[in-house]
Amino acid sequence: MSTPERKQPRIALVTGAAGGIGAAIARRLSKEGVQVVLADLRADRLAPLVAENTGPFAALEVDLTDRASLPDFVDRAWEVFGGLDILVNAAGLYPSAPLLEMRDDQWDQVMEVNLSAVFSLSRAFARRVVDAGTGGHIVNISSGASARARRGAAHYCTSKAGLDMLTKAFALELAEHRIHVNAVSPGFIEVDSEVNPLGADYVRSIRGGQPWPRAGVPEDIAGAVAYLCGPDAEWITGASLSVDGGAGTGNAALPLS
């Protein structure tokens, strides 16, 4: 199965690029020689990243809850640098809401951003790549919460579990077109976020469950994404790579009596 080679450099679209993880991914891909189209709900939040001049960045505004607009958005992103080779779905919401108090609109918003938008963007991206015949990569940012439920996060955990299965389904159907589809599943990553604020008690409880003796940082996730988009991962698709300091292995210690 032959695939036309796209001229270098490669081109990536990264959603949620104003966030800590999304920005780190954009910087790492740029360091690897990739031209990056940055996307976020507010384009002005992308200005500091563009101003760094560490690589060819372009900024686009996108509302991931407006699903009808997403195919046209992918078309706009495609035209910025003349194509796309990589889509990184890094945008995500993780608000806290107790199950019995959760409103329908809270559930719907998380599902729209974390799952439905990923489907719509990935489908539109894949259609363009299939038409171009160049192959490519889709990397979804999942979570350890896809396999371990958390109090106050029924919507978030469910959306990430669905995302893991969506990753497998896309990988299964797109392999014949040489489109790799994988996920990176972060553990707790310390990021200052005005969109997804976390309380100090929650942060301490999560960090206490990580066997590896340091906190996760966005660059840990960026490195995993770069690997999955690189030549050493050519035979990997449909996988979810855990980058969690060992948190997914089990409880770090017995409770003290």
Steps between C-alpha positions, in 0.01 A plus 500: 500500500684808378435848633614824336761677710403848616773757462664604824429662734198320637197698613296452819173634636491512883176583681503638852836655413465781754494249786808368673500158333391630160765773500772252600396270217513787251848601618631143484362436152650828384834392646467184289468718189121492472301806396214541748151644468393596852130487584310611808169653600662844530765584245637778721615239753726358227684827443782432753577167335507654153719781629767256620615460138638153580341360187243558226177548697161619378204565731135424432194539719259207534192424709498125548139503617392625156524165325348622173794739455778246556533358146542855366748569778714203392487633143626840623779335698593292195548810290727686747817311404363304205402172666495307827688189608422492872193572711543521877172520691632657820202716599304374797280595792509342845259693724397349831132433567353247745289245316170583674552872443627483142291697251423374151685793344814417701490142372432612143783756491762249614378243249501755219856620562665178616336250267264628232737772377782247478282282279404788273853641468659160449246401235551827311879467527492138383283585200749762385798270557334211316425728206863619499629145534786604727431312824522667837462487878219569744591516869227540761576618853311260724539450876558239765143586598385297200563184703460623858188689604533811714254665733353812347617405151239264354478711183878532462580134564226386263619735227857369525389136501307576184804674355714188550249291307466769232878485460485125438207530259672768292826302503321192373333675208779737402797262500442413134551870424825506703354731762630415846254566784623482858437652841720628779355443845649746751501459871482812713686782327554820694366780281370841601161522329234765513275267299546193723596620849587236762489535875811451714351203687424324173851560371653355817280191484588431136874553547494259793402219266793538260786255559753699295652763732414816315199676355413462134563797273352585158830420329458135605184481292652697212784252473257209476301675227816573302602134527163375373526736202856397421662222297574276799124456557421403139354163606288640785131582454194466720713525814462709814838589648486561876723783618408513866801447726375150570166614642313243292691211655299514822501666838842625602466403867268356759318758712659563837292396800 
